[in-house]
Amino acid sequence: MAHDPHDHAGHTAHARGHGHAHGPADHGRAFAIGVALNLSFVLAEAVFGVIGHSLALLADAGHNMSDVLGMLMAWGATALARRRPSARFTYGLRSSSILAALANAVFLLVVTGGIAGEAIQRLLHPTPVASGIVIGVAAFGVAINTGTALLFMAGRKGDLNIRAAFLHMASDAAVSLGVVLAGIGMLFTGWFWLDPAVSLLISAVIVIATWGLLRDSLNLALHGVPEGIETRAVRAYLAALPDVAAVHDLHIWAMSTTETALTAHLVMPNGYPGDALLNRIGNELQTRFRIDHPTLQVEAGDPAHPCALAPDHRV
């Protein structure tokens, strides 16, 4: 494409480095094992919770069931995010991973509200609990949840979905440990109010663990700049490039829970700088800022044909 110094649209090109990401990693095996383990544990908790009259076990069963559904959503979204772009969905379905993370967070909070409400009723009217059953089932849960959390440990830093799965399983392991301690306490003291008290503690742990997921997924769903990327630093980097007189219409957003896109207009009076510089920019954006999909538009800055998107308040 020839560069016309009088065309404010200038030259648009992708600045991609060799480190450009090509979609989320495949964690299908980890999801499959995690879903199978947790679903079996949910059934065990539900059965023994009814037999032992333990709200703590039933509450934890509800929580773990929501985790199973959350893992299924995250698993499905990961598969959808790997689909190729189409004429209708030119970015593919990458953002489905963001929607899954947001739905997962909202669902967890709704479930937590029901658990907390029932726990308050049981706290006001304690009922006898089979402490031995509670201890045995919850101890099994510590092992199940810890093992599942380890499946997602490696990928938790680079993917919001995987981080959510890891945090949920790790917190579940801690919660199950709390249920074990409550069962031991009831066994030796006969204080059956410990069971709903632990249920309230479970609710608090879920809210704390889920709040960060809700905040981050909502930010990505609204095309906010992903956590860890400073817009000012990116703008300063682009403005300091050779022959760049100004930078405007800068946008940074998440294409998925693992990929970040950028668009920007670079005012370069000397014209299109060549593919070598764009390739270098792509490499440095990926290395320094974890931006995988940059698109840069080069403009000459001709005052007779100003860019309509130059003011910062225009989008």
PyMOL commands that set and color helices and strands:
alter all, ss='L'
color gray80, all
select helices_A, chain A and resi 28-52+55-81+96-124+131-151+160-189+194-221+231-239+275-289
alter helices_A, ss='H'
color red, helices_A
select strands_A, chain A and resi 11-14+246-254+260-267+293-299
alter strands_A, ss='S'
color yellow, strands_A
deselect
rebuild
show_as cartoon
